[in-house]
Amino acid sequence: MTTYIPIRSSDSPLGQDAPTTQAVGRSLPFDDPRHLAMHHWLVEEAYVLDHQDYDVWLDLLAEDIHYYMPIRVTTAMGTGYDTAKRMAHFDEDKYSLSRRVARFQTEHAWTEDPPSRIRHHISNVRTFETDAGDELVVESGVLLFRSRGDVNEPSLISAGRTDLLRLTGDRWLLARRHIAVDESVLRTQNLAIFL
């Protein structure tokens, strides 16, 4: 018996046209060049997010990206779901992500003025082949430390991520990110940052 229930883009209003590529087989060995490339990609992305260089981050995203973090709910074992139907903290495509980033650059981004001090800690990276030769599924854990201002306590967000990375030309682009946050109630002031 397993308590793991995968997140699917098809459960989301914006995810109907998201890439559906799935992992096949066992995870790649840690010394496989593809796994090393994916691990490197995630670490570089974390650096970009930590420095809040969101224009560079947008350039790492495929045009058909689905960025999805459904709201977790606590249910009895065997119910078959652990996320709220059609409710999400993030349910984004490339356009909506670009609008979030554009807002950061205005005087109306009060949730990030002053900006948060953030650090993404990436762990448990596993890489999987797919039936598409130019796409890989990458699972990882992320622990986000966030501090803002001088009064409030810092917050932590722990989550598992399942990404689809696609080789486009000579670059890997993020085509899908499913985020399974580990708490049903987030203990942070707002969610104006990316995981």
Biotite code that builds the C-alpha atoms (Angstrom):
import biotite.structure as struc

atoms = struc.array([
    struc.Atom([0.000, 0.000, 0.000], chain_id="A", res_id=1, res_name="MET", atom_name="CA", element="C"),
    struc.Atom([1.209, 3.512, -0.777], chain_id="A", res_id=2, res_name="THR", atom_name="CA", element="C"),
    struc.Atom([0.116, 6.914, 0.442], chain_id="A", res_id=3, res_name="THR", atom_name="CA", element="C"),
    struc.Atom([1.644, 8.685, -2.571], chain_id="A", res_id=4, res_name="TYR", atom_name="CA", element="C"),
    struc.Atom([-0.984, 10.177, -4.873], chain_id="A", res_id=5, res_name="ILE", atom_name="CA", element="C"),
    struc.Atom([0.492, 11.824, -7.985], chain_id="A", res_id=6, res_name="PRO", atom_name="CA", element="C"),
    struc.Atom([-0.496, 15.311, -9.076], chain_id="A", res_id=7, res_name="ILE", atom_name="CA", element="C"),
    struc.Atom([-1.884, 15.508, -12.608], chain_id="A", res_id=8, res_name="ARG", atom_name="CA", element="C"),
    struc.Atom([-2.174, 18.592, -14.795], chain_id="A", res_id=9, res_name="SER", atom_name="CA", element="C"),
    struc.Atom([-5.511, 17.287, -16.056], chain_id="A", res_id=10, res_name="SER", atom_name="CA", element="C"),
    struc.Atom([-6.980, 18.097, -12.613], chain_id="A", res_id=11, res_name="ASP", atom_name="CA", element="C"),
    struc.Atom([-6.312, 21.790, -13.265], chain_id="A", res_id=12, res_name="SER", atom_name="CA", element="C"),
    struc.Atom([-8.211, 24.307, -15.425], chain_id="A", res_id=13, res_name="PRO", atom_name="CA", element="C"),
    struc.Atom([-4.960, 25.640, -16.940], chain_id="A", res_id=14, res_name="LEU", atom_name="CA", element="C"),
    struc.Atom([-3.394, 22.202, -17.269], chain_id="A", res_id=15, res_name="GLY", atom_name="CA", element="C"),
    struc.Atom([-5.627, 20.770, -19.949], chain_id="A", res_id=16, res_name="GLN", atom_name="CA", element="C"),
    struc.Atom([-3.045, 21.453, -22.663], chain_id="A", res_id=17, res_name="ASP", atom_name="CA", element="C"),
    struc.Atom([0.023, 20.709, -20.506], chain_id="A", res_id=18, res_name="ALA", atom_name="CA", element="C"),
    struc.Atom([2.606, 18.148, -21.649], chain_id="A", res_id=19, res_name="PRO", atom_name="CA", element="C"),
    struc.Atom([1.584, 14.639, -20.579], chain_id="A", res_id=20, res_name="THR", atom_name="CA", element="C"),
    struc.Atom([4.982, 12.912, -20.839], chain_id="A", res_id=21, res_name="THR", atom_name="CA", element="C"),
    struc.Atom([5.490, 10.467, -17.957], chain_id="A", res_id=22, res_name="GLN", atom_name="CA", element="C"),
    struc.Atom([8.499, 8.736, -16.427], chain_id="A", res_id=23, res_name="ALA", atom_name="CA", element="C"),
    struc.Atom([9.301, 5.168, -17.448], chain_id="A", res_id=24, res_name="VAL", atom_name="CA", element="C"),
    struc.Atom([11.413, 2.623, -15.630], chain_id="A", res_id=25, res_name="GLY", atom_name="CA", element="C"),
    struc.Atom([13.675, 3.065, -12.658], chain_id="A", res_id=26, res_name="ARG", atom_name="CA", element="C"),
    struc.Atom([15.529, 6.239, -11.812], chain_id="A", res_id=27, res_name="SER", atom_name="CA", element="C"),
    struc.Atom([18.829, 6.779, -13.602], chain_id="A", res_id=28, res_name="LEU", atom_name="CA", element="C"),
    struc.Atom([22.064, 6.053, -11.724], chain_id="A", res_id=29, res_name="PRO", atom_name="CA", element="C"),
    struc.Atom([23.584, 9.079, -10.027], chain_id="A", res_id=30, res_name="PHE", atom_name="CA", element="C"),
    struc.Atom([26.625, 8.949, -12.309], chain_id="A", res_id=31, res_name="ASP", atom_name="CA", element="C"),
    struc.Atom([24.521, 8.968, -15.497], chain_id="A", res_id=32, res_name="ASP", atom_name="CA", element="C"),
    struc.Atom([25.394, 12.152, -17.473], chain_id="A", res_id=33, res_name="PRO", atom_name="CA", element="C"),
    struc.Atom([21.678, 12.940, -17.913], chain_id="A", res_id=34, res_name="ARG", atom_name="CA", element="C"),
    struc.Atom([21.099, 12.816, -14.155], chain_id="A", res_id=35, res_name="HIS", atom_name="CA", element="C"),
    struc.Atom([24.144, 15.002, -13.537], chain_id="A", res_id=36, res_name="LEU", atom_name="CA", element="C"),
    struc.Atom([22.856, 17.501, -16.108], chain_id="A", res_id=37, res_name="ALA", atom_name="CA", element="C"),
    struc.Atom([19.422, 17.616, -14.442], chain_id="A", res_id=38, res_name="MET", atom_name="CA", element="C"),
    struc.Atom([20.918, 18.040, -10.980], chain_id="A", res_id=39, res_name="HIS", atom_name="CA", element="C"),
    struc.Atom([23.090, 20.866, -12.296], chain_id="A", res_id=40, res_name="HIS", atom_name="CA", element="C"),
    struc.Atom([20.029, 22.478, -13.922], chain_id="A", res_id=41, res_name="TRP", atom_name="CA", element="C"),
    struc.Atom([18.086, 22.425, -10.624], chain_id="A", res_id=42, res_name="LEU", atom_name="CA", element="C"),
    struc.Atom([20.988, 23.919, -8.661], chain_id="A", res_id=43, res_name="VAL", atom_name="CA", element="C"),
    struc.Atom([21.422, 26.697, -11.213], chain_id="A", res_id=44, res_name="GLU", atom_name="CA", element="C"),
    struc.Atom([17.672, 27.393, -11.162], chain_id="A", res_id=45, res_name="GLU", atom_name="CA", element="C"),
    struc.Atom([17.764, 27.585, -7.339], chain_id="A", res_id=46, res_name="ALA", atom_name="CA", element="C"),
    struc.Atom([20.557, 30.161, -7.592], chain_id="A", res_id=47, res_name="TYR", atom_name="CA", element="C"),
    struc.Atom([18.477, 32.269, -9.997], chain_id="A", res_id=48, res_name="VAL", atom_name="CA", element="C"),
    struc.Atom([15.400, 32.054, -7.747], chain_id="A", res_id=49, res_name="LEU", atom_name="CA", element="C"),
    struc.Atom([17.408, 32.854, -4.600], chain_id="A", res_id=50, res_name="ASP", atom_name="CA", element="C"),
    struc.Atom([18.715, 36.001, -6.296], chain_id="A", res_id=51, res_name="HIS", atom_name="CA", element="C"),
    struc.Atom([15.189, 36.796, -7.512], chain_id="A", res_id=52, res_name="GLN", atom_name="CA", element="C"),
    struc.Atom([16.391, 37.203, -11.075], chain_id="A", res_id=53, res_name="ASP", atom_name="CA", element="C"),
    struc.Atom([12.954, 36.389, -12.410], chain_id="A", res_id=54, res_name="TYR", atom_name="CA", element="C"),
    struc.Atom([13.521, 37.539, -15.987], chain_id="A", res_id=55, res_name="ASP", atom_name="CA", element="C"),
    struc.Atom([16.330, 34.968, -16.254], chain_id="A", res_id=56, res_name="VAL", atom_name="CA", element="C"),
    struc.Atom([14.062, 32.380, -14.606], chain_id="A", res_id=57, res_name="TRP", atom_name="CA", element="C"),
    struc.Atom([11.301, 32.990, -17.178], chain_id="A", res_id=58, res_name="LEU", atom_name="CA", element="C"),
    struc.Atom([13.873, 32.272, -19.890], chain_id="A", res_id=59, res_name="ASP", atom_name="CA", element="C"),
    struc.Atom([14.331, 28.775, -18.378], chain_id="A", res_id=60, res_name="LEU", atom_name="CA", element="C"),
    struc.Atom([10.651, 27.940, -18.977], chain_id="A", res_id=61, res_name="LEU", atom_name="CA", element="C"),
    struc.Atom([9.159, 26.279, -22.048], chain_id="A", res_id=62, res_name="ALA", atom_name="CA", element="C"),
    struc.Atom([6.354, 28.112, -23.833], chain_id="A", res_id=63, res_name="GLU", atom_name="CA", element="C"),
    struc.Atom([3.858, 25.378, -22.868], chain_id="A", res_id=64, res_name="ASP", atom_name="CA", element="C"),
    struc.Atom([4.850, 25.193, -19.187], chain_id="A", res_id=65, res_name="ILE", atom_name="CA", element="C"),
    struc.Atom([2.317, 24.216, -16.552], chain_id="A", res_id=66, res_name="HIS", atom_name="CA", element="C"),
    struc.Atom([3.375, 25.321, -13.056], chain_id="A", res_id=67, res_name="TYR", atom_name="CA", element="C"),
    struc.Atom([0.987, 23.696, -10.602], chain_id="A", res_id=68, res_name="TYR", atom_name="CA", element="C"),
    struc.Atom([0.805, 23.558, -6.807], chain_id="A", res_id=69, res_name="MET", atom_name="CA", element="C"),
    struc.Atom([-2.608, 22.289, -5.684], chain_id="A", res_id=70, res_name="PRO", atom_name="CA", element="C"),
    struc.Atom([-3.823, 22.890, -2.142], chain_id="A", res_id=71, res_name="ILE", atom_name="CA", element="C"),
    struc.Atom([-3.124, 19.873, 0.075], chain_id="A", res_id=72, res_name="ARG", atom_name="CA", element="C"),
    struc.Atom([-5.913, 18.478, 2.231], chain_id="A", res_id=73, res_name="VAL", atom_name="CA", element="C"),
    struc.Atom([-5.822, 15.868, 4.971], chain_id="A", res_id=74, res_name="THR", atom_name="CA", element="C"),
    struc.Atom([-7.931, 12.842, 4.104], chain_id="A", res_id=75, res_name="THR", atom_name="CA", element="C"),
    struc.Atom([-8.385, 9.308, 5.345], chain_id="A", res_id=76, res_name="ALA", atom_name="CA", element="C"),
    struc.Atom([-6.200, 6.638, 3.775], chain_id="A", res_id=77, res_name="MET", atom_name="CA", element="C"),
    struc.Atom([-7.856, 5.112, 0.743], chain_id="A", res_id=78, res_name="GLY", atom_name="CA", element="C"),
    struc.Atom([-9.868, 8.153, -0.325], chain_id="A", res_id=79, res_name="THR", atom_name="CA", element="C"),
    struc.Atom([-7.782, 8.400, -3.480], chain_id="A", res_id=80, res_name="GLY", atom_name="CA", element="C"),
    struc.Atom([-6.998, 12.103, -3.224], chain_id="A", res_id=81, res_name="TYR", atom_name="CA", element="C"),
    struc.Atom([-5.003, 14.455, -1.004], chain_id="A", res_id=82, res_name="ASP", atom_name="CA", element="C"),
    struc.Atom([-5.430, 17.753, -2.868], chain_id="A", res_id=83, res_name="THR", atom_name="CA", element="C"),
    struc.Atom([-8.461, 20.003, -3.177], chain_id="A", res_id=84, res_name="ALA", atom_name="CA", element="C"),
    struc.Atom([-10.182, 19.637, -6.525], chain_id="A", res_id=85, res_name="LYS", atom_name="CA", element="C"),
    struc.Atom([-9.739, 22.647, -8.796], chain_id="A", res_id=86, res_name="ARG", atom_name="CA", element="C"),
    struc.Atom([-8.059, 24.724, -6.050], chain_id="A", res_id=87, res_name="MET", atom_name="CA", element="C"),
    struc.Atom([-4.380, 25.633, -6.134], chain_id="A", res_id=88, res_name="ALA", atom_name="CA", element="C"),
    struc.Atom([-1.817, 28.012, -4.717], chain_id="A", res_id=89, res_name="HIS", atom_name="CA", element="C"),
    struc.Atom([-0.304, 28.117, -8.216], chain_id="A", res_id=90, res_name="PHE", atom_name="CA", element="C"),
    struc.Atom([-1.998, 27.081, -11.444], chain_id="A", res_id=91, res_name="ASP", atom_name="CA", element="C"),
    struc.Atom([0.047, 28.943, -14.020], chain_id="A", res_id=92, res_name="GLU", atom_name="CA", element="C"),
    struc.Atom([1.071, 28.963, -17.656], chain_id="A", res_id=93, res_name="ASP", atom_name="CA", element="C"),
    struc.Atom([3.878, 31.003, -19.228], chain_id="A", res_id=94, res_name="LYS", atom_name="CA", element="C"),
    struc.Atom([1.697, 34.083, -19.661], chain_id="A", res_id=95, res_name="TYR", atom_name="CA", element="C"),
    struc.Atom([0.428, 34.157, -16.066], chain_id="A", res_id=96, res_name="SER", atom_name="CA", element="C"),
    struc.Atom([3.938, 33.557, -14.698], chain_id="A", res_id=97, res_name="LEU", atom_name="CA", element="C"),
    struc.Atom([5.237, 36.447, -16.817], chain_id="A", res_id=98, res_name="SER", atom_name="CA", element="C"),
    struc.Atom([2.475, 38.693, -15.385], chain_id="A", res_id=99, res_name="ARG", atom_name="CA", element="C"),
    struc.Atom([3.510, 37.766, -11.822], chain_id="A", res_id=100, res_name="ARG", atom_name="CA", element="C"),
    struc.Atom([7.109, 38.639, -12.657], chain_id="A", res_id=101, res_name="VAL", atom_name="CA", element="C"),
    struc.Atom([6.078, 41.916, -14.311], chain_id="A", res_id=102, res_name="ALA", atom_name="CA", element="C"),
    struc.Atom([4.173, 42.895, -11.162], chain_id="A", res_id=103, res_name="ARG", atom_name="CA", element="C"),
    struc.Atom([7.353, 42.512, -9.076], chain_id="A", res_id=104, res_name="PHE", atom_name="CA", element="C"),
    struc.Atom([8.823, 45.333, -11.149], chain_id="A", res_id=105, res_name="GLN", atom_name="CA", element="C"),
    struc.Atom([6.035, 47.791, -10.293], chain_id="A", res_id=106, res_name="THR", atom_name="CA", element="C"),
    struc.Atom([5.363, 49.912, -7.226], chain_id="A", res_id=107, res_name="GLU", atom_name="CA", element="C"),
    struc.Atom([2.361, 47.687, -6.445], chain_id="A", res_id=108, res_name="HIS", atom_name="CA", element="C"),
    struc.Atom([4.275, 44.580, -5.351], chain_id="A", res_id=109, res_name="ALA", atom_name="CA", element="C"),
    struc.Atom([3.722, 45.285, -1.654], chain_id="A", res_id=110, res_name="TRP", atom_name="CA", element="C"),
    struc.Atom([4.191, 41.654, -0.622], chain_id="A", res_id=111, res_name="THR", atom_name="CA", element="C"),
    struc.Atom([7.798, 41.854, -1.792], chain_id="A", res_id=112, res_name="GLU", atom_name="CA", element="C"),
    struc.Atom([8.725, 45.379, -0.747], chain_id="A", res_id=113, res_name="ASP", atom_name="CA", element="C"),
    struc.Atom([11.069, 45.016, 1.048], chain_id="A", res_id=114, res_name="PRO", atom_name="CA", element="C"),
    struc.Atom([11.988, 41.820, -0.772], chain_id="A", res_id=115, res_name="PRO", atom_name="CA", element="C"),
    struc.Atom([12.140, 38.465, 0.967], chain_id="A", res_id=116, res_name="SER", atom_name="CA", element="C"),
    struc.Atom([15.461, 36.858, 1.759], chain_id="A", res_id=117, res_name="ARG", atom_name="CA", element="C"),
    struc.Atom([15.101, 33.342, 0.398], chain_id="A", res_id=118, res_name="ILE", atom_name="CA", element="C"),
    struc.Atom([17.166, 30.191, 0.033], chain_id="A", res_id=119, res_name="ARG", atom_name="CA", element="C"),
    struc.Atom([16.115, 27.074, -1.890], chain_id="A", res_id=120, res_name="HIS", atom_name="CA", element="C"),
    struc.Atom([17.663, 23.853, -0.575], chain_id="A", res_id=121, res_name="HIS", atom_name="CA", element="C"),
    struc.Atom([17.398, 21.110, -3.219], chain_id="A", res_id=122, res_name="ILE", atom_name="CA", element="C"),
    struc.Atom([17.728, 17.420, -2.318], chain_id="A", res_id=123, res_name="SER", atom_name="CA", element="C"),
    struc.Atom([16.686, 13.864, -3.213], chain_id="A", res_id=124, res_name="ASN", atom_name="CA", element="C"),
    struc.Atom([17.061, 14.435, -6.951], chain_id="A", res_id=125, res_name="VAL", atom_name="CA", element="C"),
    struc.Atom([15.975, 11.468, -9.079], chain_id="A", res_id=126, res_name="ARG", atom_name="CA", element="C"),
    struc.Atom([15.933, 11.483, -12.880], chain_id="A", res_id=127, res_name="THR", atom_name="CA", element="C"),
    struc.Atom([13.798, 9.262, -15.116], chain_id="A", res_id=128, res_name="PHE", atom_name="CA", element="C"),
    struc.Atom([13.747, 8.547, -18.822], chain_id="A", res_id=129, res_name="GLU", atom_name="CA", element="C"),
    struc.Atom([10.538, 9.065, -20.784], chain_id="A", res_id=130, res_name="THR", atom_name="CA", element="C"),
    struc.Atom([9.220, 7.727, -24.085], chain_id="A", res_id=131, res_name="ASP", atom_name="CA", element="C"),
    struc.Atom([10.320, 11.048, -25.619], chain_id="A", res_id=132, res_name="ALA", atom_name="CA", element="C"),
    struc.Atom([14.061, 11.141, -26.241], chain_id="A", res_id=133, res_name="GLY", atom_name="CA", element="C"),
    struc.Atom([14.292, 14.889, -25.617], chain_id="A", res_id=134, res_name="ASP", atom_name="CA", element="C"),
    struc.Atom([12.401, 14.937, -22.287], chain_id="A", res_id=135, res_name="GLU", atom_name="CA", element="C"),
    struc.Atom([13.279, 13.766, -18.772], chain_id="A", res_id=136, res_name="LEU", atom_name="CA", element="C"),
    struc.Atom([11.209, 13.634, -15.590], chain_id="A", res_id=137, res_name="VAL", atom_name="CA", element="C"),
    struc.Atom([13.059, 14.901, -12.519], chain_id="A", res_id=138, res_name="VAL", atom_name="CA", element="C"),
    struc.Atom([11.865, 14.519, -8.938], chain_id="A", res_id=139, res_name="GLU", atom_name="CA", element="C"),
    struc.Atom([13.363, 16.629, -6.157], chain_id="A", res_id=140, res_name="SER", atom_name="CA", element="C"),
    struc.Atom([12.747, 17.854, -2.665], chain_id="A", res_id=141, res_name="GLY", atom_name="CA", element="C"),
    struc.Atom([12.858, 21.560, -1.921], chain_id="A", res_id=142, res_name="VAL", atom_name="CA", element="C"),
    struc.Atom([13.079, 23.305, 1.418], chain_id="A", res_id=143, res_name="LEU", atom_name="CA", element="C"),
    struc.Atom([12.515, 27.030, 1.097], chain_id="A", res_id=144, res_name="LEU", atom_name="CA", element="C"),
    struc.Atom([13.728, 29.339, 3.859], chain_id="A", res_id=145, res_name="PHE", atom_name="CA", element="C"),
    struc.Atom([12.121, 32.773, 3.729], chain_id="A", res_id=146, res_name="ARG", atom_name="CA", element="C"),
    struc.Atom([12.744, 35.806, 5.907], chain_id="A", res_id=147, res_name="SER", atom_name="CA", element="C"),
    struc.Atom([11.153, 39.177, 5.378], chain_id="A", res_id=148, res_name="ARG", atom_name="CA", element="C"),
    struc.Atom([11.536, 42.304, 7.438], chain_id="A", res_id=149, res_name="GLY", atom_name="CA", element="C"),
    struc.Atom([12.795, 42.391, 11.005], chain_id="A", res_id=150, res_name="ASP", atom_name="CA", element="C"),
    struc.Atom([9.679, 41.572, 13.044], chain_id="A", res_id=151, res_name="VAL", atom_name="CA", element="C"),
    struc.Atom([8.106, 38.373, 11.768], chain_id="A", res_id=152, res_name="ASN", atom_name="CA", element="C"),
    struc.Atom([9.565, 34.926, 12.289], chain_id="A", res_id=153, res_name="GLU", atom_name="CA", element="C"),
    struc.Atom([11.123, 33.335, 9.199], chain_id="A", res_id=154, res_name="PRO", atom_name="CA", element="C"),
    struc.Atom([9.095, 30.646, 7.468], chain_id="A", res_id=155, res_name="SER", atom_name="CA", element="C"),
    struc.Atom([9.916, 27.289, 5.936], chain_id="A", res_id=156, res_name="LEU", atom_name="CA", element="C"),
    struc.Atom([8.098, 25.558, 3.104], chain_id="A", res_id=157, res_name="ILE", atom_name="CA", element="C"),
    struc.Atom([8.883, 21.921, 2.401], chain_id="A", res_id=158, res_name="SER", atom_name="CA", element="C"),
    struc.Atom([7.697, 20.298, -0.819], chain_id="A", res_id=159, res_name="ALA", atom_name="CA", element="C"),
    struc.Atom([8.312, 17.596, -3.357], chain_id="A", res_id=160, res_name="GLY", atom_name="CA", element="C"),
    struc.Atom([8.521, 18.573, -7.009], chain_id="A", res_id=161, res_name="ARG", atom_name="CA", element="C"),
    struc.Atom([8.074, 16.544, -10.158], chain_id="A", res_id=162, res_name="THR", atom_name="CA", element="C"),
    struc.Atom([9.433, 18.369, -13.186], chain_id="A", res_id=163, res_name="ASP", atom_name="CA", element="C"),
    struc.Atom([9.437, 17.693, -16.883], chain_id="A", res_id=164, res_name="LEU", atom_name="CA", element="C"),
    struc.Atom([12.564, 19.069, -18.554], chain_id="A", res_id=165, res_name="LEU", atom_name="CA", element="C"),
    struc.Atom([12.780, 19.273, -22.350], chain_id="A", res_id=166, res_name="ARG", atom_name="CA", element="C"),
    struc.Atom([15.878, 19.664, -24.493], chain_id="A", res_id=167, res_name="LEU", atom_name="CA", element="C"),
    struc.Atom([15.211, 22.583, -26.832], chain_id="A", res_id=168, res_name="THR", atom_name="CA", element="C"),
    struc.Atom([18.126, 23.277, -29.132], chain_id="A", res_id=169, res_name="GLY", atom_name="CA", element="C"),
    struc.Atom([21.090, 23.046, -26.772], chain_id="A", res_id=170, res_name="ASP", atom_name="CA", element="C"),
    struc.Atom([19.179, 24.090, -23.613], chain_id="A", res_id=171, res_name="ARG", atom_name="CA", element="C"),
    struc.Atom([16.992, 22.273, -21.121], chain_id="A", res_id=172, res_name="TRP", atom_name="CA", element="C"),
    struc.Atom([13.707, 24.079, -20.429], chain_id="A", res_id=173, res_name="LEU", atom_name="CA", element="C"),
    struc.Atom([11.163, 23.431, -17.699], chain_id="A", res_id=174, res_name="LEU", atom_name="CA", element="C"),
    struc.Atom([7.965, 22.231, -19.380], chain_id="A", res_id=175, res_name="ALA", atom_name="CA", element="C"),
    struc.Atom([6.003, 21.165, -16.298], chain_id="A", res_id=176, res_name="ARG", atom_name="CA", element="C"),
    struc.Atom([6.369, 21.517, -12.531], chain_id="A", res_id=177, res_name="ARG", atom_name="CA", element="C"),
    struc.Atom([4.052, 19.783, -10.088], chain_id="A", res_id=178, res_name="HIS", atom_name="CA", element="C"),
    struc.Atom([4.609, 20.843, -6.483], chain_id="A", res_id=179, res_name="ILE", atom_name="CA", element="C"),
    struc.Atom([3.316, 18.752, -3.574], chain_id="A", res_id=180, res_name="ALA", atom_name="CA", element="C"),
    struc.Atom([3.697, 20.922, -0.486], chain_id="A", res_id=181, res_name="VAL", atom_name="CA", element="C"),
    struc.Atom([4.098, 18.933, 2.729], chain_id="A", res_id=182, res_name="ASP", atom_name="CA", element="C"),
    struc.Atom([1.647, 20.956, 4.837], chain_id="A", res_id=183, res_name="GLU", atom_name="CA", element="C"),
    struc.Atom([-2.039, 21.588, 4.312], chain_id="A", res_id=184, res_name="SER", atom_name="CA", element="C"),
    struc.Atom([-1.726, 25.008, 6.001], chain_id="A", res_id=185, res_name="VAL", atom_name="CA", element="C"),
    struc.Atom([1.196, 27.106, 4.814], chain_id="A", res_id=186, res_name="LEU", atom_name="CA", element="C"),
    struc.Atom([2.853, 29.058, 7.601], chain_id="A", res_id=187, res_name="ARG", atom_name="CA", element="C"),
    struc.Atom([4.052, 31.991, 5.550], chain_id="A", res_id=188, res_name="THR", atom_name="CA", element="C"),
    struc.Atom([2.602, 35.480, 5.187], chain_id="A", res_id=189, res_name="GLN", atom_name="CA", element="C"),
    struc.Atom([1.943, 35.128, 1.475], chain_id="A", res_id=190, res_name="ASN", atom_name="CA", element="C"),
    struc.Atom([3.128, 33.114, -1.486], chain_id="A", res_id=191, res_name="LEU", atom_name="CA", element="C"),
    struc.Atom([4.664, 35.795, -3.681], chain_id="A", res_id=192, res_name="ALA", atom_name="CA", element="C"),
    struc.Atom([7.756, 33.693, -4.431], chain_id="A", res_id=193, res_name="ILE", atom_name="CA", element="C"),
    struc.Atom([8.338, 30.603, -6.577], chain_id="A", res_id=194, res_name="PHE", atom_name="CA", element="C"),
    struc.Atom([9.264, 27.115, -5.421], chain_id="A", res_id=195, res_name="LEU", atom_name="CA", element="C"),
])
